[in-house]
Amino acid sequence: MTVELLYFAWVRERVGMAGERVDPPAEVVTVADLVDWLAGQGEGHAAAFADRQRLRAAVDQAFVPLDTPIADAREIALFPPVTGG
């Protein structure tokens, strides 16, 4: 399964790119699994995904909790919590 990843704010800065296409292994079935797998892909990824509590996600442009399955996802966005004023 190939999926398009999008990174925003400090996640993008730490990973060093705005996005990438990845083909995670079969055992990656949730957003949380994906985050864990991505953390092992290099120093920037490890820094960006070190603390899951500081991450939010969207699957196909819908906000989701990290335990959401990614089976048919085309796009997954990872970003810090959003604050408003």
C-alpha positions in Angstrom: 0.0 0.0 0.0 1.6 3.3 -1.1 0.3 6.4 0.7 1.1 10.1 0.4 2.2 11.7 3.6 2.0 15.4 4.3 3.9 17.1 7.1 3.1 20.5 8.6 4.7 23.0 10.9 7.5 21.7 13.2 6.9 18.1 12.0 7.8 19.3 8.4 10.8 21.2 9.8 12.2 18.2 11.7 11.6 15.6 8.9 13.1 18.0 6.4 10.4 17.8 3.8 6.8 18.7 3.2 5.8 15.2 2.3 6.7 11.9 0.8 5.2 8.7 -0.7 5.8 5.6 1.4 5.0 1.9 1.2 4.9 0.8 4.8 5.2 -2.9 5.7 2.0 -5.0 6.1 2.2 -4.9 9.9 1.6 -1.1 9.8 -2.2 -1.0 10.2 -3.0 2.2 12.2 -1.7 5.8 12.1 0.1 5.0 15.4 1.9 2.1 13.7 2.8 4.3 10.9 4.3 7.0 13.2 6.3 4.2 15.0 7.6 2.9 11.7 8.4 6.4 10.4 10.4 7.2 13.6 12.8 4.5 12.5 13.4 6.0 9.0 16.1 8.4 10.0 17.2 11.1 12.5 14.7 13.8 11.2 11.8 11.3 11.4 12.9 10.1 14.8 12.9 13.7 16.1 9.5 14.6 14.6 7.8 11.5 15.9 9.5 11.0 19.3 6.4 12.2 21.3 3.1 10.9 19.9 1.2 13.0 22.4 2.3 16.1 20.4 0.9 14.8 17.1 -2.4 15.0 15.3 -3.4 13.3 12.2 -5.8 13.4 9.3 -6.6 10.6 6.9 -7.9 11.6 3.5 -8.5 15.1 5.0 -10.6 14.0 8.0 -9.2 14.5 11.5 -8.7 11.1 13.2 -7.2 9.7 16.4 -3.9 7.9 16.1 -5.5 4.5 16.5 -7.4 4.8 13.2 -6.8 2.1 10.6 -5.1 3.2 7.4 -6.0 0.3 5.2 -7.5 2.4 2.3 -5.9 5.7 3.0 -4.6 7.7 0.0 -3.3 10.6 2.1 -2.2 11.0 5.7 -1.3 14.3 7.2 0.8 14.6 10.4 1.0 17.9 12.3 1.1 19.4 15.8 -2.0 20.3 17.7 -3.7 23.4 16.3 -4.5 26.3 18.5 -6.8 29.1 17.7 -7.6 32.5 19.0 
